[in-house]
Amino acid sequence: MKYLVTGAAGFIGSAVSERLCAQGHEVIGIDNINDYYDINLKQARLDRIRHPAFRFIKIDLADRDGMVGLFADHHFDRVIHLAAQAGVRYSIDNPMAYADSNLVGHLTVLEGCRRHNIQHLVYASSSSVYGLNQKKPFATTDSVDHPISLYAATKKSNELMAHTYSHLYGIPTTGLRFFTVYGPWGRPDMALFKFTKKIVDGEPIDVYNHGDMRRDFTYIDDIVEGIIRIQDVIPEKIPEWTVEAGTPATSSAPYRVYNIGHGSPVKLMDFIEALEEALGIEARKNLMPMQPGDVYATYADTEDLFKAIDYKPAVSVRDGVKAFVDWYRKFYLD
Ligand SMILES: NC(=O)c1ccc[n+]([C@@H]2O[C@H](COP(=O)([O-])OP(=O)(O)OC[C@H]3O[C@@H](n4cnc5c(N)ncnc54)[C@H](O)[C@@H]3O)[C@@H](O)[C@H]2O)c1
């Protein structure tokens, strides 16, 4: 099959592209390679894919004409849409980047799917949509109407936009709410990467909310496995579905939303301990207050996803952090 993977130079998009090629599919990967973080890392991720079935095209999702041309030139069967302006904290100072990449960008992808009869659009949402929700674990049956960052609001908007297109044009769409993905080739703006760099450089690490946070850390290979499996589960219409009797994660339209997370929150301090162990260095810690836009804990209810794909994330934090540290050493220190 021919796939469009957006965000192909990104952490998750590069890993998904590589996996699809290995499975014998043709992949057109797109990315604007923006400098939100080190573009050398983005380039290195693309270099690592090195497969004859992979072709990279540099394009911005918000380039409306360019995106129309892209869909017209290639007859994609399926789309895995992972490009976005990520990051909760960055959205405090740079809100417009989120409007361009996550709102306009999501719409150009939806329009492409609409015009070219795409079999299935799988796109990235985020655990951040749970915002002020207190009930744990977070379930897709819960309402998610109270985001606390613009990033989260754009991700929730992506789900709403996808639902509209599924309803109006019958495009099967699946939204995946990722829970703190980590692992080799990971993002420099995320805690594991920042902590590792600082500890290796002998600097203290900033630990927010005095370390009293929990995250449902999910290893990259588990995420890739989930994406690969779910893109074969094409949502169908449920004609008898109603708002009153149904759940927010399903619809009369061919629309689904799933959580994709490990399903076991880890205390931030335990995560740091796993990192210290993998590095063999004890971290000096700056205990800081909570940051605006951050949530105290994330915890995924993944029952729906498990039922749909018969797979549960399996990699433990200890093993996953060690794999990250091994990669970091090889990539940055050797
Ligand atoms: N990594 C996580 O923990 C996590 C958690 C929740 C949700 N997500 C979502 O998953 C997706 C992938 O995340 P990631 O961790 O791989 O992030 P990433 O930043 O590594 O990858 C995103 C890629 O999209 C590209 N991009 C951004 N704006 C673009 C635009 N306008 N046009 C073209 N390309 C553009 C970037 O250059 C980047 O390479 C994102 O949608 C993100 O919001 C990730």
The ligand as an SDF file (V2000), in Angstrom:
LIG
                    3D

 44 48  0  0  0  0  0  0  0  0999 V2000
    5.9230   12.3020   21.9580 N   0  0  0  0  0  0  0  0  0  0  0  0
    4.9090   12.3750   22.8170 C   0  0  0  0  0  0  0  0  0  0  0  0
    5.0230   12.0730   24.0050 O   0  0  0  0  0  0  0  0  0  0  0  0
    3.5400   12.8080   22.3430 C   0  0  0  0  0  0  0  0  0  0  0  0
    2.4910   12.8500   23.2710 C   0  0  0  0  0  0  0  0  0  0  0  0
    1.2340   13.2590   22.8470 C   0  0  0  0  0  0  0  0  0  0  0  0
    1.0210   13.5660   21.5230 C   0  0  0  0  0  0  0  0  0  0  0  0
    2.0480   13.5370   20.6250 N   0  0  0  0  0  0  0  0  0  0  0  0
    1.7700   13.8980   19.2310 C   0  0  0  0  0  0  0  0  0  0  0  0
    2.3150   12.9020   18.3810 O   0  0  0  0  0  0  0  0  0  0  0  0
    2.7690   13.4830   17.1710 C   0  0  0  0  0  0  0  0  0  0  0  0
    4.2250   13.1270   16.9290 C   0  0  0  0  0  0  0  0  0  0  0  0
    4.9860   13.6060   18.0470 O   0  0  0  0  0  0  0  0  0  0  0  0
    6.5620   13.4870   18.1200 P   0  0  0  0  0  0  0  0  0  0  0  0
    6.9070   13.2560   19.5280 O   0  0  0  0  0  0  0  0  0  0  0  0
    7.0520   12.5800   17.0690 O   0  0  0  0  0  0  0  0  0  0  0  0
    6.9420   15.0100   17.7870 O   0  0  0  0  0  0  0  0  0  0  0  0
    8.0770   15.5990   16.8470 P   0  0  0  0  0  0  0  0  0  0  0  0
    8.1120   17.0690   17.1040 O   0  0  0  0  0  0  0  0  0  0  0  0
    9.3410   14.8350   17.0260 O   0  0  0  0  0  0  0  0  0  0  0  0
    7.5240   15.3120   15.3990 O   0  0  0  0  0  0  0  0  0  0  0  0
    6.6360   16.1540   14.7240 C   0  0  0  0  0  0  0  0  0  0  0  0
    7.2540   16.4950   13.3750 C   0  0  0  0  0  0  0  0  0  0  0  0
    6.3130   17.3190   12.6840 O   0  0  0  0  0  0  0  0  0  0  0  0
    7.0320   18.3020   11.9850 C   0  0  0  0  0  0  0  0  0  0  0  0
    6.1350   19.4530   11.7750 N   0  0  0  0  0  0  0  0  0  0  0  0
    5.6670   20.3020   12.7170 C   0  0  0  0  0  0  0  0  0  0  0  0
    4.9000   21.2420   12.1500 N   0  0  0  0  0  0  0  0  0  0  0  0
    4.8760   20.9610   10.8200 C   0  0  0  0  0  0  0  0  0  0  0  0
    4.2650   21.5710    9.6990 C   0  0  0  0  0  0  0  0  0  0  0  0
    3.5450   22.6810    9.8410 N   0  0  0  0  0  0  0  0  0  0  0  0
    4.4510   21.0180    8.4890 N   0  0  0  0  0  0  0  0  0  0  0  0
    5.1980   19.8980    8.3340 C   0  0  0  0  0  0  0  0  0  0  0  0
    5.8150   19.2850    9.3540 N   0  0  0  0  0  0  0  0  0  0  0  0
    5.6550   19.8080   10.5850 C   0  0  0  0  0  0  0  0  0  0  0  0
    8.2140   18.6420   12.8530 C   0  0  0  0  0  0  0  0  0  0  0  0
    9.2990   19.1830   12.1060 O   0  0  0  0  0  0  0  0  0  0  0  0
    8.5480   17.2880   13.4840 C   0  0  0  0  0  0  0  0  0  0  0  0
    9.6000   16.6330   12.7810 O   0  0  0  0  0  0  0  0  0  0  0  0
    2.4960   14.9750   17.3040 C   0  0  0  0  0  0  0  0  0  0  0  0
    1.2660   15.2490   16.6950 O   0  0  0  0  0  0  0  0  0  0  0  0
    2.3990   15.1870   18.7880 C   0  0  0  0  0  0  0  0  0  0  0  0
    1.6140   16.3110   19.1080 O   0  0  0  0  0  0  0  0  0  0  0  0
    3.3060   13.1500   21.0090 C   0  0  0  0  0  0  0  0  0  0  0  0
  1  2  1  0
  2  3  2  0
  2  4  1  0
  4  5  1  0
  4 44  2  0
  5  6  2  0
  6  7  1  0
  7  8  2  0
  8  9  1  0
  8 44  1  0
  9 10  1  0
  9 42  1  0
 10 11  1  0
 11 12  1  0
 11 40  1  0
 12 13  1  0
 13 14  1  0
 14 15  2  0
 14 16  1  0
 14 17  1  0
 17 18  1  0
 18 19  2  0
 18 20  1  0
 18 21  1  0
 21 22  1  0
 22 23  1  0
 23 24  1  0
 23 38  1  0
 24 25  1  0
 25 26  1  0
 25 36  1  0
 26 27  1  0
 26 35  1  0
 27 28  2  0
 28 29  1  0
 29 30  1  0
 29 35  2  0
 30 31  1  0
 30 32  2  0
 32 33  1  0
 33 34  2  0
 34 35  1  0
 36 37  1  0
 36 38  1  0
 38 39  1  0
 40 41  1  0
 40 42  1  0
 42 43  1  0
M  CHG  2   8   1  16  -1
M  END
$$$$
